């Protein structure tokens, strides 16, 4: 049986994890994301931008196979 996480351990785990590292792909330019106003000037990702980035990833998921055919 899996050990359950208490709210305190969840908070500790997320406090040490880098939320940006979970969303950004390897080699992705943070400077470009700042210029596109997806990241804030100080490199943070707000909730609206997080949703926008997920939409972009979803769109790329469908477009990449089509671009590979061309």
N, C-alpha and C positions, 0 to 999 in steps of 0.2 A: 504494500500500500504506500502511495506517495505521501510524504510529509506535507501537511497543509501549511501554507504561508499565512502568518498572522499579518494584520495591517501594519504592524511595526516593522516586520522583516521586508515587506513589500516596499515600504518607504525607504528603508536602508538600501535595498537593492537598486531602486530607481535613482536614489541620490548619488550613487557612485557611478552609475552607467551614464555614458554620454548619449543623450537623446538624438543628437545630430548623427552620430556614428551609426545608429540603427537605421536611419533613413537614407543617408547618402550612399551612393554607389562608389566602389573603389575608383579612384582617379577623377572623381567629379570635382569640378572647380568651385570652391566656395566663393571666389571672387566673382565668377560669372553669376552665381545665384544671388549675390548681393546686388549686382548691376541690374538683374531682372526683378529686383525687389521681392524675391522669395525669402532671402535672409535679411535680417535687419542689419544696420551699419555695424553693430557690434557682433554680428555673426550668429544671432539667435534666430529661432524659428518659431513664429507665433502660430496659433491654432489655425487661422485662416490660410496662412502660407503652407502649413503642413497638409491641409486638404488639397490645396492647389498642386503641390508637389506630387501627391498621390494620384491626382487626375492626370498629370503629365506622364507619370510612369505608366499609368493604365493605357493612355493613348499610344505611347511608344511601344507597349507590348503588342498592339495590333498593327502598328505601322512597320516595325522592324522586319517582319517576314516579307512584306510587300517590297520594301527597299532592297532586300537581299535578292529578290527575283529580277530586279531591274539591272 
